[in-house]
Amino acid sequence: MKKNLFANLKEIKNCFLKKENIYYFFLIITIFFLDRYTKFQIINNFNENIYFVNNFINIDLIWNTGISFGLLSSDSSLIYNSISSIIGLVIIFLVYFIIISSRTDKVIFSIIVGGAVGNFYDRLIYRAVPDFIDLHYQNFHWFTFNLADIFITIGIVAYIFKDLIMRQ
């Protein structure tokens, strides 16, 4: 059993280190560092006031303990740790899909993983995700989000769009 497990892990490692897959790993790292850079700038240079950008966008730093759009936010460590564990498993699952998928899916999954790793990092380091982009129209405000959320959303929409086109 141990021999099979190590053989499978070695095979996965070899698949991931193929030249083709290195490009997708680079895409993940690039998205991660873009996200980190924006969050670093906001966390270190933003005072607690709302910064008006224009009539539709404000910069407003909030700390999100839930998942996207503040869903499942809780003060409970058990809930927070459970959600964080599930997110970690989903990231591992998506990395596996990057290895075994077609080129188009590899790009889409890499975009999602790049954003997910950015938010997962914040969950581990800060125990919350810094969200700061506040879209609004007059008194209606959309959920506050960050660059990682944008990449995750782009990836999910691209995957759904690709799937709908492939069915026709």
Secondary structure, DSSP 8 states (H G I E B T S, - for coil): -HHHHHHHHHHHHHHHTSHHHHHHHHHHHHHHHHHHHHHHHHHHH--SS-EE-SSSEEEEEEEE-SSGGGTT--S-HHHHHHHHHHHHHHHHHHHHHHHHS-HHHHHHHHHHHHHHHHHHHHHHHHSSEEEEEEEEETTEE---B-HHHHHHHHHHHHHHHHHHHHH-
